[in-house]
Structures are given as C-alpha cells and as structure tokens.
Amino acid sequence: MSGLVALATIAVAGVACQYLAWRVHLPAILLLLLAGILLGPVTGWLQPDALFGDLLFPILSLSVAVILFEGGLTLKREDIRGHGLVVQRMIGIGSLIVALVAGIAAHFFAGFGWRTAALFGAVMTVTGPTVVVPMLRTIRPTRTVSEVLRWEGILIDPLGALVTVLVFELIVAASARDVAHALLLFGGMMGVGLAAGLGAGWVLGVVLRRHWLPDYLINAVVLSAVVGVFVGADLLAEESGLLAVTVMGVLLANMREVPVAEILDFKETLSILLVSALFVILAARIDLAAFGHLGWGAGAVFLLIQLVGRPLKVIVATLGSRLSWRERVLIAWVGPRGIVAAAVAALFAIRLDEAGVPQAELMVALVFGIIIATVLVQGLSARPLARWLGVAEPEPRGFLVIGANALARAIACELNELGFEAMLSDSSKEDIRRARMAGLRTFYGNPVSELADRRLDLVGIGRMLGLSPDPDLNALAALRYKPELGAGEIYSVRSTLDVSGEQRRGVARQFRGRLLFGEQVSYASLAEMLKTGASVHTTRLSEAFGFPDFLREHWKRAVPLFALDPKDRLHLFTSDQDLEPGPGWRVSALALPAPEEEGAEGRAPAASNSDAAAG
C-alpha cells in the first residue's frame, strides 16, 4: 500500500468508524480497534512503522498533546465543586493501588520479572480522555459521575506518563545504585511541566482576553502554542510536555473573560480526527503472535485490574464523599485504558530492550490486551449498568422551547401528551406564569443569558424549537445550543411571510436552524389562527384514513406540526423534507374548527405537504 493510499485509508476508516458507532450506539473505540487490527496484523495492508518510520512516535506524542490540551479546556472548577478531593485521591493514592495490583498480577500470572511488572503497573495507572470521553458520550451518566471520570482521565494521563518515566529511571538506576538521581529527575519533570504550562497559559490567556489576535488567527496561534510548549518542555525535561499542555489548558479554561469557546470547538473536531487515526494506527501495530505467549495469564491480569484494582481505588478515593453507592459502583466499573498507555508502553518497551530487560515485547502485548479488554467489556456493559443503577441520563427526547407565548404553550402541551417533555424559556413573567399553570416545565429568563448557562438544565433535552416572535432571539438561541444539541436538532419558525422585509431585516437562514412547519407558515400566521379559535389536535392514521385524506379533510384549515411513528419516534414537519406519515402514525396539527356546513365543492386535493400544510 502506497503512503498516500495508507494515509487516506487511515482517515476514511477512522471517520467511518466514528459514524458507524454513532449510528449503532456503540463506543467508537471498539470499532476503531477492530478496523486497525483488520488493516494491520490480519491483512497486512497497513504497516505504521514502515509508513511513518522514525516519525511515528513524534506524531503520536504531538497528537496526544493536542488531545490533552483540548481535554484541559473542558475542566472548569465549578464542574467538580464538592468532588475535588475524590479526584485528587483517585490520581494519587488510587493510582498507587492500581499500579501495585497490576504489577503483582503481571508478575504472578503473566510471568513478568519484577522490573518489567513494575513498569507495567505504572502504565496501567493511565486511563485517559481518548477513551473515557468518547465512552461517556455513549454511557451518558449523571453529571457528577461524568465530571469525576473526565477529570480523572484528563489529569491522570500526563501524571501517569511521568510516573512511568520515574519507574523506568528507578529500574535503570537500581543497577547503578543511583536512585537519588531518578527522584531528582522526576522532580525536575514536574517542575518544568508545571512552570511551562502555567507561564504559557497565562501569557496566552492575556493575549486572548485583550483581543491582540485577529479572529482568523486565533486557532492557528493556539495550536502552534500547544505544539511549541509541548516540545519546549520536553527539551528541558523529557516527558514533561504532556503535563505542560494539560496545565495550560486547565488554566485557560478557568481564567476570567478568556474566549475559549471557539478554540474548544476547533480543538474538539481536531481531537476526534486524531483519536480516530491514532487508534487505527496503534491497533495496526499489534503483534497477534505475542498474545499467544501470554496465555490465560493475560485474562487473569485483566480480571484483577477490573475487579480488584479499580474498585479498591474508588473505595479509598471516595471515603467520606457525597457520592452515592450507585455512583461509586459505576465509577469503579469504568476505567478504560487508551492512547497514552499504548504509546508509553511501546516507547518504554524499546528502552527496556536496549537496557537488557527481558519480556519488553510481551509487556506491549499485555498492555494492548488490557486496552482491548477494558474498552470491550466496559464499552458494552457500562450503559446498561448505568441504567440499572439509575445513574444514567434519560434519552434526549425532550424539547427546549424558546418562548412561553400562547403558541409555544399549545405546542408544548401536545408534546407532553405524546410523552415528550418540553421546557419553555422566556423572560416574560406573565407567559411563564401561564405556562406553569398549564403544568409545563419552565425556565424564567433569557435562554442565552449567563443565568441560563448556570441554571438551565438540559438533561433529557435533545431538540430546540424557536417559537418566539422575536427572530433575533430564536437565532441567538440556535447559535447557543447548536454545539450541544447538534445542527440537525435546531428548529425555528419563520417570524413573518413578508419576504422582502425579511431579506432586509431578518436573520440569515443558516443562523436560525431548520425552518419549522414550512415556507408558507410563520409565527404571525399561527398566532392569528390561535386567536380565531384554532387548537392543537392529534389524529391517528390508518389504512382507511391516510395522510392524503387528512390533508383533504383539513384543507386550508390546519397546519401539521409533528408526527409520531409506530416506533414512538417524533418527526417534525420542516421545509427541508417532505414527511409522509403512514398507517399507525399520529399526526398533530394546529387546526381551525370545521365550519358548520362544508360542501365538497371547492376542495382541491393536496399535492404535497408543503402545498396544503406548509410542511
């Protein structure tokens, strides 16, 4: 396989696995590992060492640095308030517990010498955001569990790498009886990493806060700074770069008035691409023959880490905390290993071999075996376990409705009747009062305010409906919630049918989301229908009375709003698709009352959703 084809294969396979994982609701890491194994050791099509040569580990290191920086940008102090001590214990004494259990298990069950077993134990302390964060998207645990696991995974990566360096230096120093030198080296790495991260983070924060960079250069400058700080710190003290970029990201995330949202969006996209490529590349390097030499002992090591090491770590770390026993059980179950563990193991296996320490290659195989086993077992079982324990967020079936006016209340009430919770947000006290009297969930305040950022609970919310008469508010809300809900789940109603006026004063379509109910429907027209006696009704379709019959019966008197299919999935009528409900569906529409006498003459058949129902 040529270099160009190999690179294209890595990119396409990685993104395809991410998409397929999203479609089938599985952790993407599982499919990425499978793709890498198929492309590498099974078929031999992809050979990363031959493709990248000496650049392989520098590329891996830089990629991990970017991923850790992006992870650091998501760590805000207020998110972990009340559980900071738990995280400190998990990355402190908890990591020591896991290292001891893993090392002892590797010695007695995998046959490793004590030096190799000690290094293996150090590598096993690392969980990492490359696997934890994607897995959390699938598990969807409660916020407390999610934050504890995310903080642990991001902070343990650089610290675990440093501890591995310390253990390696102690192994080498033991033969030369120079342990003090190893400890001094570790202290230097910690000092350089912290100083470089804090210094660079503060400088970059000041530059961003004072707007000294044009918008189009911000992401490029930040990315260059991350690479520069990582390499610079590593030059001063080997392996301190990961700590530096992580500290840099955490500091930026918690500095006041530093606009990190755009940086985070860019880095998150880049991280997804990097994680996809890295797992395919590392999985392609696996030596399947080495697994045969490990035998049943590899399974015993995994079970001890999963069922003894991780639970003991969490028990000790959560003593005296406010976490419930259910939350502790889920945290104790989820601790997958990822990119840093694989990269560090591969790197130090080479150094162990050079130092004459045996079983270095077997250590790499065992590390990859643990990575595959933890991702496979935890990835498939954690979501059902979270549901069984009652610490999983509900499926995002709910709606955030912008506006609590009469139209928004009528639509929200019907959504509730169909089993889809709607939460209305409005700064009108009277409209909110009426919504509450109707039994609707509400948020009193501007949905794009700082108060909303702190207090608006989006648990269970999957879509946004802009039903405010103010098109600017709908557009701002669409921009605000698009990153969290996804562009395809943002909808808003047209404010007016005055096309010429809308072109001059209205909001561009790409900023307001998908157009609700069709081109020929506006907030003004729907509000007018309500004033003249219209109400929202739901009709069940059948073989004898299909959607065309529904449109003919309600011709020019109804606007279809949404439809519920037999699988309990709700579909909205929009301008960008022709929805054709079938038998067994339920169609909800805003309909005027039928006239007392209605003749057949004058009724024209409806040609399409948009013709008769503007949907």
For each residue, the residues with C-beta under 8 A, 3 or more apart:
1: 5 6 9 45 46 47
2: 5 6
3: 6 7 51
4: 7 8
5: 1 2 8 9
6: 1 2 3 9 10 45 46 51
7: 3 4 10 11 51
8: 4 5 11 12
9: 1 5 6 12 13 39 45 46
10: 6 7 13 14 46 277 280 281
11: 7 8 14 15 273 276 277
12: 8 9 15 16
13: 9 10 16 17 35 39 280
14: 10 11 17 18 32 35 273 276 277 279 280
15: 11 12 18 19 273 276
16: 12 13 19 20 35
17: 13 14 20 21 28 31 32 34 35 276 280
18: 14 15 21 22 28 32 272 276
19: 15 16 22 23
20: 16 17 23 24 31
21: 17 18 24 25 26 27 28 30 31 138
22: 18 19 25 28
23: 19 20
24: 20 21
25: 21 22 138 383
26: 21 30 31 138 379 380
27: 21 30 131 134 135 138 375 379
28: 17 18 21 22 31 32 134 275 276
29: 32 33 130 131 134 135 279 336 338 375 379
30: 21 26 27 33 34 375 376 379 380
31: 17 20 21 26 28 34 35
32: 14 17 18 28 29 35 36 275 276 279 280 283
33: 29 30 36 37 279 283 371 372 375
34: 17 30 31 37 38 283
35: 13 14 16 17 31 32 38 39 280 283
36: 32 33 39 40 46 279 280 281 282 283 284 286
37: 33 34 40 41 42 283 284 286 288
38: 34 35 42 43
39: 9 13 35 36 42 43 45 46 280 284
40: 36 37 43 44 45 46 47 48 283 284 285 286
41: 37 44 284 286 287 288
42: 37 38 39 288
43: 38 39 40 46
44: 40 41 47
45: 1 6 9 39 40
46: 1 6 9 10 36 39 40 43 51 280 281 284
47: 1 40 44 50 51 284
48: 40 51 52 56 281 282 284 285
49: 52 53 56 285
50: 47 53
51: 3 6 7 46 47 48
52: 48 49 55 56 59 281
53: 49 50 56
54: 57 58
55: 52 58 59
56: 48 49 52 53 59 60 281
57: 54 60 61 343 346 347
58: 54 55 61 62
59: 52 55 56 62 63
60: 56 57 63 64 278 281 282 339 343
61: 57 58 64 65 230 234 241 343
62: 58 59 65 66 227 230
63: 59 60 66 67 274 277 278 339
64: 60 61 67 68 130 157 242 278 339 340 343
65: 61 62 68 69 226 227 230 241 242 245
66: 62 63 69 70 223 226 227 245 267 270 271 274
67: 63 64 70 71 129 130 271 274 275 339
68: 64 65 71 72 129 154 157 158 242 245 246 249
69: 65 66 72 73 226 245 246 248 249 267
70: 66 67 73 74 249 264 267 268 270 271
71: 67 68 74 75 129 133 150 153 154 157 246 249 271
72: 68 69 75 154 245 246 247 248 249 250 251 252 253
73: 69 70 249 250 252 253 260 263 264 267
74: 70 71 150 154 253 264
75: 71 72 79 80 150 151 154 155 249 250 253 254
76: 79 80 253 254
77: 80 81 84 254
78: 81
79: 75 76 143 147 151
80: 75 76 77 83 84 87 147 148 151
81: 77 78 84
82: 322
83: 80 86 87 144 147 148 321 322 323
84: 77 80 81 87 88
85: 88 89 321
86: 83 89 90 148 317 318 321 323
87: 80 83 84 90 91 148 151 152 155 317
88: 84 85 91 92
89: 85 86 92 93 94 316 317 318
90: 86 87 94 95 148 152 156 313 314 317
91: 87 88 94 95 152 155 156 159
92: 88 89 95 96
93: 89 96 97 316 317
94: 89 90 91 97 98 313 314 316 317
95: 90 91 92 98 99 125 156 159 160 163 313
96: 92 93 99 100
97: 93 94 100 101 309 312 313 316
98: 94 95 101 102 121 124 125 305 309 310 312 313
99: 95 96 102 103 121 122 124 125 163
100: 96 97 103 104 121 309
101: 97 98 104 105 121 304 305 308 309 312
102: 98 99 105 106 120 121 124 125 301 304 305 309
103: 99 100 106 107 114 117 118 120 121 122 124
104: 100 101 107 108 117 121
105: 101 102 108 109 110 300 301 304 305 309
106: 102 103 109 110 112 116 117 120 121 301 363 366
107: 103 104 110 111 112 113 114 117
108: 104 105
109: 105 106 297 300 301 304
110: 105 106 107 117 294 297 298 300 301 362 366
111: 107 297 359
112: 106 107 116 117 120 359 362 363
113: 107 116 117 357 358 359
114: 103 107 117 118
115: 118 119 171 174 357
116: 106 112 113 119 120 352 357 358 359 360 362 363
117: 103 104 106 107 110 112 113 114 120 121
118: 103 114 115 121 122 167 170 171
119: 115 116 122 123 164 167 168 171 348 352 363
120: 102 103 106 112 116 117 123 124 345 363 366 367
121: 98 99 100 101 102 103 104 106 117 118 124 125 167
122: 99 103 118 119 125 160 163 164 166 167 168
123: 119 120 126 160 164 341 344 345 348 363 367
124: 98 99 102 103 120 121 305 309 337 341 367 370
125: 95 98 99 102 121 122 156 160 163 164
126: 123 156 157 160 161 164 337 338 340 341 344
127: 131 132 152 153 156 157 335 336 337 338
128: 131 132 153 156 157 336 337 338 339 340 341
129: 67 68 71 132 133 150 153 154 157 338
130: 29 64 67 133 134 275 278 279 338 339 340
131: 27 29 127 128 134 135 153 336 337 338 339 371 374 375
132: 127 128 129 135 136 149 150 152 153 334 336 338
133: 71 129 130 136 137 150 153
134: 27 28 29 130 131 137 138 275
135: 27 29 131 132 138 139 334 336 375 378 379 382
136: 132 133 139 140 141 146 149 150
137: 133 134 140
138: 21 25 26 27 134 135 379 382 383
139: 135 136 334 382 383 386 392
140: 136 137 383 386 392 393
141: 136 145 146 149 330 386 391 392 393
142: 145 146 327 391 392 393
143: 79 146 147 459
144: 83 147 148 323 327
145: 141 142 148 149 327 330 331 386 391
146: 136 141 142 143 149 150
147: 79 80 83 143 144 150 151
148: 80 83 86 87 90 144 145 151 152 323 331
149: 132 136 141 145 146 152 153 331 334
150: 71 74 75 129 132 133 136 146 147 153 154
151: 75 79 80 87 147 148 154 155
152: 87 90 91 127 132 148 149 155 156
153: 71 127 128 129 131 132 133 149 150 156 157
154: 68 71 72 74 75 129 150 151 157 246
155: 75 87 91 151 152 158 159 246
156: 90 91 95 125 126 127 128 152 153 159 160
157: 64 68 71 126 127 128 129 153 154 160 161 242 246 340
158: 68 155 161 162 193 242 243 245 246
159: 91 95 155 156 162 163 243
160: 95 122 123 125 126 156 157 163 164 340 341 344
161: 126 157 158 164 165 239 242 243 340 344
162: 158 159 165 166 186 189 190 193 239 240 242 243
163: 95 99 122 125 159 160 166 167
164: 119 122 123 125 126 160 161 167 168 344 348
165: 161 162 168 169 185 186 189 238 239
166: 122 162 163 169 170 182 183 185 186
167: 118 119 121 122 163 164 170 171
168: 119 122 164 165 171 172 348 351 352
169: 165 166 172 173 181 182 185 186
170: 118 166 167 173 174 179 182
171: 115 118 119 167 168 174 175 352 355 357
172: 168 169 175 176 182 355
173: 169 170 176 177 178 179 181 182
174: 115 170 171 177 179
175: 171 172
176: 172 173
177: 173 174
178: 173 181 182
179: 170 173 174 182 183
180: 183 184
181: 169 173 178 184 185
182: 166 169 170 172 173 178 179 185 186
183: 166 179 180 186 187
184: 180 181 187 188
185: 165 166 169 181 182 188 189 237
186: 162 165 166 169 182 183 189 190
187: 183 184 190 191
188: 184 185 191 192 237 240
189: 162 165 185 186 192 193 237 238 239 240 243
190: 162 186 187 193 194 240 243
191: 187 188 194 195 237
192: 188 189 195 196 233 236 237 240 244
193: 158 162 189 190 196 197 233 237 240 241 242 243 244 247
194: 190 191 197 198 243 244 247
195: 191 192 198 199
196: 192 193 199 200 229 232 233 236 240 244 247 248
197: 193 194 200 201 229 233 243 244 245 246 247 248 251
198: 194 195 201 202 247 248 251
199: 195 196 202 203
200: 196 197 203 204 225 229 244 248
201: 197 198 204 205 247 248 249 250 251 252 255
202: 198 199 205 206 251 255
203: 199 200 206 207
204: 200 201 207 208 222 225 248 252
205: 201 202 208 209 251 252 255 258
206: 202 203 209 210
207: 203 204 210 212 213 221
208: 204 205 211 212 213 218 252 258 259 260 263
209: 205 206 255 256 257 258 259
210: 206 207
211: 208
212: 207 208
213: 207 208 217 218 221
214: 217 218
215: 218 262
216: 220
217: 213 214 220 221
218: 208 213 214 215 221 222 262 263
219: 222 223 262 263 266 267
220: 216 217 223 224
221: 207 213 217 218 224 225
222: 204 218 219 225 226 263 267
223: 66 219 220 226 227 266 267 270
224: 220 221 227 228
225: 200 204 221 222 228 229 248
226: 65 66 69 222 223 229 230 245 248
227: 62 65 66 223 224 230 231
228: 224 225 231 232
229: 196 197 200 225 226 232 233 241 244 245 248
230: 61 62 65 226 227 233 234 241 242 244 245
231: 227 228 234 235 241
232: 196 228 229 235 236 241
233: 192 193 196 197 229 230 236 237 240 241 243 244
234: 61 230 231 237 238 239 240 241
235: 231 232
236: 192 196 232 233 240
237: 185 188 189 191 192 193 233 234 240
238: 165 189 234
239: 161 162 165 189 234 242
240: 162 188 189 190 192 193 196 233 234 236 237 243 244
241: 61 65 193 229 230 231 232 233 234 244 245
242: 64 65 68 157 158 161 162 193 230 239 245 246 340
243: 158 159 161 162 189 190 193 194 197 233 240 246 247
244: 192 193 194 196 197 200 229 230 233 240 241 247 248
245: 65 66 68 69 72 158 197 226 229 230 241 242 248 249
246: 68 69 71 72 154 155 157 158 197 242 243 249 250
247: 72 193 194 196 197 198 201 243 244 250 251
248: 69 72 196 197 198 200 201 204 225 226 229 244 245 251 252
249: 68 69 70 71 72 73 75 201 245 246 252 253
250: 72 73 75 201 246 247 253 254
251: 72 197 198 201 202 205 247 248 254 255
252: 72 73 201 204 205 208 248 249 255 258 260 263
253: 72 73 74 75 76 249 250 260
254: 75 76 77 250 251
255: 201 202 205 209 251 252 258
256: 209
257: 209
258: 205 208 209 252 255
259: 208 209 262 263
260: 73 208 252 253 263 264
261: 264 265
262: 215 218 219 259 265 266
263: 73 208 218 219 222 252 259 260 266 267
264: 70 73 74 260 261 267 268
265: 261 262 268 269 483
266: 219 223 262 263 269 270
267: 66 69 70 73 219 222 223 263 264 270 271
268: 70 264 265 271 272
269: 265 266 272 273
270: 66 70 223 266 267 273 274
271: 66 67 70 71 267 268 274 275
272: 18 268 269 275 276
273: 11 14 15 269 270 276 277
274: 63 66 67 270 271 277 278
275: 28 32 67 130 134 271 272 278 279 339
276: 11 14 15 17 18 28 32 272 273 279 280
277: 10 11 14 63 273 274 280 281
278: 60 63 64 130 274 275 281 282 339
279: 14 29 32 33 36 130 275 276 282 283 339
280: 10 13 14 17 32 35 36 39 46 276 277 283 284
281: 10 36 46 48 52 56 60 277 278 284 285
282: 36 48 60 278 279 285 286 339 342 343 346 368
283: 32 33 34 35 36 37 40 279 280 286 368
284: 36 37 39 40 41 46 47 48 280 281
285: 40 48 49 281 282 346
286: 36 37 40 41 282 283 365 368
287: 41 290 291 361 364 365
288: 37 41 42 291 292
289: 292 293
290: 287 293 294 361 362 364 365
291: 287 288 294 298 365 369
292: 288 289 295
293: 289 290 362 365
294: 110 290 291 297 298 362 365 366 369
295: 292 298
296: 299 300
297: 109 110 111 294 300 301
298: 110 291 294 295 301 302 365 366 369 370
299: 296 302 303 373
300: 105 109 110 296 297 303 304
301: 102 105 106 109 110 297 298 304 305 366 370
302: 298 299 305 306 369 370 373 374
303: 299 300 306 307 308
304: 101 102 105 109 300 301 307 308 309
305: 98 101 102 105 124 301 302 308 309 310 370 374
306: 302 303 309 310 335 373 374 377
307: 303 304 310 311
308: 101 303 304 305 311 312
309: 97 98 100 101 102 105 124 304 305 306 312 313
310: 98 305 306 307 313 314 332 333 335
311: 307 308 314 315 332
312: 97 98 101 308 309 315 316
313: 90 94 95 97 98 309 310 316 317 332 335
314: 90 94 310 311 317 318 328 331 332
315: 311 312 318 319 328 332
316: 89 93 94 97 312 313 319
317: 86 87 89 90 93 94 313 314 321
318: 86 89 314 315 321 323 328 331
319: 315 316
320:
321: 83 85 86 317 318
322: 82 83
323: 83 86 144 148 318 327 328 331
324: 327 328 391
325: 328 329
326: 329 330 389 390 391
327: 142 144 145 323 324 330 331 389 391
328: 314 315 318 323 324 325 331 332
329: 325 326 332 333 385 389
330: 141 145 326 327 333 334 382 385 386 389 391
331: 145 148 149 314 318 323 327 328 334
332: 310 311 313 314 315 328 329 335
333: 310 329 330 378 381 382 385
334: 132 135 139 149 330 331 378 382
335: 127 306 310 313 332 374 378
336: 29 127 128 131 132 135 371 374 375 378 379
337: 124 126 127 128 131 341 342 367 370 371 374 375
338: 29 126 127 128 129 130 131 132 341 342 371
339: 60 63 64 67 128 130 131 275 278 279 282 342 343
340: 64 126 128 130 157 160 161 242 343 344
341: 123 124 126 128 160 337 338 344 345 367 370 371
342: 282 337 338 339 345 346 367 368 371
343: 57 60 61 64 282 339 340 346 347
344: 123 126 160 161 164 340 341 347 348
345: 120 123 341 342 348 349 363 364 367 368
346: 57 282 285 342 343 349 350 364
347: 57 343 344 350 351
348: 119 123 164 168 344 345 351 352 360
349: 345 346 352 353 360 361 363 364
350: 346 347 353 354 360
351: 168 347 348 354 355
352: 116 119 168 171 348 349 355 357 360 363
353: 349 350 356 357 360 361
354: 350 351
355: 171 172 351 352
356: 353
357: 113 115 116 171 352 353 360
358: 113 116
359: 111 112 113 116 362 363
360: 116 348 349 350 352 353 357 363 364
361: 287 290 349 353 364 365
362: 110 112 116 290 293 294 359 365 366
363: 106 112 116 119 120 123 345 349 352 359 360 366 367
364: 287 290 345 346 349 360 361 367 368
365: 286 287 290 291 293 294 298 361 362 368 369
366: 106 110 120 294 298 301 362 363 369 370
367: 120 123 124 337 341 342 345 363 364 370 371
368: 282 283 286 342 345 364 365 371 372
369: 291 294 298 302 365 366 372 373
370: 124 298 301 302 305 337 341 366 367 373 374
371: 33 131 336 337 338 341 342 367 368 374 375
372: 33 368 369 375 376
373: 299 302 306 369 370 376 377
374: 131 302 305 306 335 336 337 370 371 377 378
375: 27 29 30 33 131 135 336 337 371 372 378 379
376: 30 372 373 379 380
377: 306 373 374 380 381
378: 135 333 334 335 336 374 375 381 382
379: 26 27 29 30 135 138 336 375 376 382
380: 26 30 376 377
381: 333 377 378 384 385
382: 135 138 139 330 333 334 378 379 385 386
383: 25 138 139 140 386 387 392
384: 381 387 388
385: 329 330 333 381 382 388 389
386: 139 140 141 145 330 382 383 389 391 392
387: 383 384 390 392
388: 384 385
389: 326 327 329 330 385 386 392
390: 326 387
391: 141 142 145 324 326 327 330 386
392: 139 140 141 142 383 386 387 389
393: 140 141 142 396 459 460
394: 397 398 459 460
395: 460 462
396: 393 460 461 462 463 485
397: 394 419 420 421 460 462 570
398: 394 420 421 422 423 460 461 462 463
399: 412 415 420 421 422 423 461 462 463 464 465
400: 422 423 425 447 456 458 461 463 464 465 481 485
401: 404 408 411 412 422 423 424 425 464 465 467
402: 408 425 426 447 464 465 466 467 468 473 474 477 492
403: 407 408 424 425 426 431 466 467 468 469 473
404: 401 408 409 424 425 426 428 431 432 434 435 440 442
405: 408 409 426 428 431 467 468 469 527
406: 409 410 527 530
407: 403 410 411 467 523 526 527 530
408: 401 402 403 404 405 411 412 424 426 435 465 467 468
409: 404 405 406 412 413 424 431 434 435 438 440
410: 406 407 413 414 530 535 536 590
411: 401 407 408 414 415 422 465 467 536 561 590
412: 399 401 408 409 415 416 422 424 435 438 440
413: 409 410 416 417 438 439 440 536
414: 410 411 417 418 536 538 561 588
415: 399 411 412 418 420 421 422 562 570
416: 412 413 419 420 421 422 439 440
417: 413 414 538
418: 414 415 538 564 570 586 588
419: 397 416 568
420: 397 398 399 415 416 570
421: 397 398 399 415 416 441 460
422: 398 399 400 401 411 412 415 416 440 441 465
423: 398 399 400 401 440 441 442 443 461
424: 401 403 404 408 409 412 432 435 440 441 442 443
425: 400 401 402 403 404 442 443 445 446 447 452 456
426: 402 403 404 405 408 431 432 435 442 444 468
427: 444 445 446
428: 404 405 431 432
429: 432 433 444
430: 433 434
431: 403 404 405 409 426 428 434 435
432: 404 424 426 428 429 435 436 442 444
433: 429 430 436 437
434: 404 409 430 431 437 438
435: 404 408 409 412 424 426 431 432 438 440 442
436: 432 433 439 440 442
437: 433 434
438: 409 412 413 434 435
439: 413 416 436
440: 404 409 412 413 416 422 423 424 435 436
441: 421 422 423 424
442: 404 423 424 425 426 432 435 436
443: 423 424 425 447 452 455 456
444: 426 427 429 432
445: 425 427 449 451 452 455 456
446: 425 427 449 451 452 473
447: 400 402 425 443 452 456 473 477 480 481
448: 452 473 476 477 480
449: 445 446 452 453
450: 453 454
451: 445 446 454 455 456
452: 425 443 445 446 447 448 449 455 456
453: 449 450 456
454: 450 451
455: 443 445 451 452
456: 400 425 443 445 447 451 452 453
457:
458: 400 461 484
459: 143 393 394
460: 393 394 395 396 397 398 421
461: 396 398 399 400 423 458 464 485
462: 395 396 397 398 399 485 489
463: 396 398 399 400 485 489 490 491 572
464: 399 400 401 402 461 477 478 481 485 489 490 491 513
465: 399 400 401 402 408 411 422 491 492 493 516
466: 402 403 473 474 475 477 478 490 491 492 493 512 513 516
467: 401 402 403 405 407 408 411 474 492 493 516 523
468: 402 403 405 408 426 471 473 474 477 523
469: 403 405 495 523 524 527
470: 473 474 495
471: 468 474 475 492 495 506 507 512
472: 475 476 507
473: 402 403 446 447 448 466 468 470 476 477
474: 402 466 467 468 470 471 477 478 492 493 495 507 512 513
475: 466 471 472 478 479 492 507 511 512
476: 448 472 473 479 480
477: 402 447 448 464 466 468 473 474 480 481 492
478: 464 466 474 475 481 482 490 492 511 512 513
479: 475 476 482 511
480: 447 448 476 477
481: 400 447 464 477 478 484 485 490
482: 478 479 485 486 487 490 513
483: 265
484: 458 481
485: 396 400 461 462 463 464 481 482 489 490
486: 482 489 490
487: 482 490 513
488: 514
489: 462 463 464 485 486
490: 463 464 466 478 481 482 485 486 487 513 514
491: 463 464 465 466 513 514 515 516 572 574
492: 402 465 466 467 471 474 475 477 478 512 513 514 515 516
493: 465 466 467 474 515 516 517 521 522 523 526
494: 497 502 515 516 519 521 522 523
495: 469 470 471 474 502 506 522 523 524
496: 501 502 506 522 523 524
497: 494 520 522 524 525
498: 501 502
499: 502 503
500: 503 504
501: 496 498 504 505 506
502: 494 495 496 498 499 505 506
503: 499 500 506
504: 500 501
505: 501 502
506: 471 495 496 501 502 503
507: 471 472 474 475 511 512
508: 511 512
509: 512 515
510:
511: 475 478 479 507 508
512: 466 471 474 475 478 492 507 508 509 515
513: 464 466 474 478 482 487 490 491 492
514: 488 490 491 492 572 574 575 576
515: 491 492 493 494 509 512 518 519 574 575 576
516: 465 466 467 491 492 493 494 521 572 573 574
517: 493 521 526 559 560 561 573 574 575 613 614 615
518: 515 521 559 573 574 575 609 610 613 614 615
519: 494 515 575 610 614
520: 497 610 614
521: 493 494 516 517 518 525 526 559 614 615
522: 493 494 495 496 497 525 526
523: 407 467 468 469 493 494 495 496 526 527
524: 469 495 496 497 527 528
525: 497 521 522 528 529
526: 407 493 517 521 522 523 529 530 559 590
527: 405 406 407 469 523 524 530 531
528: 524 525 531 532
529: 525 526 532 534 559 590 592
530: 406 407 410 526 527 534 535 590
531: 527 528
532: 528 529 592
533: 592 593
534: 529 530 590 591 592 593
535: 410 530 590 591
536: 410 411 413 414 561 588 589 590 591
537: 588 589 591
538: 414 417 418 564 586 587 588 589
539: 550 586 587 588 589
540: 584 585 586
541: 545 546 547 550 581 582 583 584 585 586 587
542: 545 546 583 584
543: 546 583
544:
545: 541 542 549 550
546: 541 542 543 549 550 582 583
547: 541 550 551 580 581 582 585 587
548: 551 552 605 606
549: 545 546 552 553
550: 539 541 545 546 547 553 554 587
551: 547 548 554 555 606 609 612 613
552: 548 549 555 603 605 606
553: 549 550
554: 550 551 557 558 589 591
555: 551 552 603 604 606 612
556: 612
557: 554 591 592 594
558: 554 589 590 591 592 613
559: 517 518 521 526 529 589 590 591 613 614 615
560: 517 563 573 579 587 588 589 609 613 615
561: 411 414 517 536 572 573 588 589 590 615
562: 415 570 571 572 573 587 588
563: 560 570 571 573 579 581 585 586 587 588
564: 418 538 568 569 570 571 585 586 588
565: 568 569 571 581 584 585
566: 584 585
567:
568: 419 564 565
569: 564 565
570: 397 415 418 420 562 563 564
571: 562 563 564 565 579 581
572: 463 491 514 516 561 562
573: 516 517 518 560 561 562 563 579 609 613 614 615
574: 491 514 515 516 517 518 577 579 615
575: 514 515 517 518 519 610 615
576: 514 515
577: 574
578: 608 609 610
579: 560 563 571 573 574 609 615
580: 547 609
581: 541 547 563 565 571 585 587
582: 541 546 547 585
583: 541 542 543 546
584: 540 541 542 565 566
585: 540 541 547 563 564 565 566 581 582
586: 418 538 539 540 541 563 564
587: 538 539 541 547 550 560 562 563 581
588: 414 418 536 537 538 539 560 561 562 563 564
589: 536 537 538 539 554 558 559 560 561 613
590: 410 411 526 529 530 534 535 536 558 559 561
591: 534 535 536 537 554 557 558 559
592: 529 532 533 534 557 558
593: 533 534
594: 557 598
595: 598
596:
597:
598: 594 595
599: 602
600: 603
601:
602: 599
603: 552 555 600
604: 555
605: 548 552
606: 548 551 552 555 611 612 613
607: 611 612
608: 578 611 612
609: 518 551 560 573 578 579 580 612 613 614 615
610: 518 519 520 575 578 613 614 615
611: 606 607 608
612: 551 555 556 606 607 608 609
613: 517 518 551 558 559 560 573 589 606 609 610
614: 517 518 519 520 521 559 573 609 610
615: 517 518 521 559 560 561 573 574 575 579 609 610
